[in-house]
Amino acid sequence: MAAEEVKVEKVTEDLEKTHIENNSTEGVVEEAAKKKKKNRKKKKKSEPKTQTEPPTVPVSKIYINKIYPVGEEHDYINENTYRTTSEEKRAEERLKESDYNDLRRAAEVHRQVRAYAQKTIKPGMSMIEIAEMIENGTRALVEENGMEAGIGFPTGLSINHCAAHYTPNAGDKVVLQYDDVLKVDFGVHVNGRIIDSAFTMNFNPKFDKLVEAAREATYAGIKEAGIDVRLCDIGAAVHEVYDSYEIDLDGKTYDIKPIRNLNGHTIEPYRIHGGKSVPIVRDSGDETKLEEGEQIAIETFCSTGRGYVVEDGECSHYARDPEAGYVPLRLARAKNLLTTINKHFGTLPFCRRYLDRIGEEKYLMGLRNLVDAGVVTAYPPLVDTKGSYTAQLEHTILLRPTCKEIVSKGDDY
């Protein structure tokens, strides 16, 4: 009996010892698991980034839901007021939301790039510096990707009596001066949806009235624009504003005139100049009406000169003619260059610096041949009388089924 008790006690002791050891092991394992869990890095949630200076952060990293800000909306008036609340028109818009979002993404890129440009552009900078700053920012923020997203057209940096279509070619030595009036006109596209918007910068306050006139006239044109509005009525509204402006420069008073042979225009996918021109003078006689769904660049130009521009100076801007059919090209260099243009630009405008950038060399003869054959159109600088000053303001608007949207509108203009 005693021996059996001893045996039972021994078994009990062994069991207790095993239990203690097991508990101890479990505790160690549990502690290790806790530590491991603690040390395991938590997956970071994707958070919106903020823009840098100079701008380098793609807007898709700032708007992480990929829904971009809607522009400034204006209800239609008169016989089109019904559109504001029409369920049918709202349904039509929902079908086009993807296209609208592409355009708004391009607009947001434009706003952020121009905000930095307006802060940074100063007298003493070269035209090449300014152009590259704007273009590098655009490429980064839109995440340039072949024909899917990128620059809409060459950066226009027209000065003083030059109103449009000047961008520096390689080797350009022009430097911005305190008394210059600079028009900054650049474009951004996403899937061919182009934002075309421009502003004027002056450093000497004596030009303030000229810049103000362009702004007020453009907004008068935007206010007038709408579905079923005649193009001639937009021109009349713009002209009326310019009639009320004059400017004193160095003791002489000048009327501020609209530049009568420059116009706004409709915009189509991958095509900066669509089928309609929007006049900026009265009595144009164009009774064509704007239509639902159209995208329009409302831009006005004014001048202290004669209010008429001509082509002058070294050409920098070019674009393949979308209407040109097959043209037999005998020059091998021209054929190869056309292949390059089709691949990199399609029907989007380009400039010589863009050809340099993609590695094209000794292309001028081939380019001239393409222009002579009517396959590519050259757009030389457009100038008023020497010694005069010109200003510009431009926005892209969208005539949506339910409202008018100034897509490129920002806090600046």
Secondary structure, DSSP 8 states (H G I E B T S, - for coil): -HHHHHHHHHHHHHHHHHHHHHHHHHHHHHHHHHHHHHHS------------SS--S-HHHHSTT------EEE---GGGGGGGT-HHHHHHHHHTHHHHHHHHHHHHHHHHHHHHHHHH--TT-BHHHHHHHHHHHHHHHHT-BTTTEEEEEEEEEEETTEEE-----TT---B--TT-EEEEEEEEEETTEEEEEEEEEESSGGGHHHHHHHHHHHHHHHHH--TT-BHHHHHHHHHHHHHT-EEEETTEEEE-EE-TT--EEEEBTTBSS-S-EE-SSS------B--TT-EEEEEEEEESS-S--EE-S---EEEE-TT--------HHHHHHHHHHHHHTTTS-EEHHHHHHTT--S-HHHHHHHHHTTSEEEE--EE-STT--EEEEEEEEEE-SS-EEETT--S--
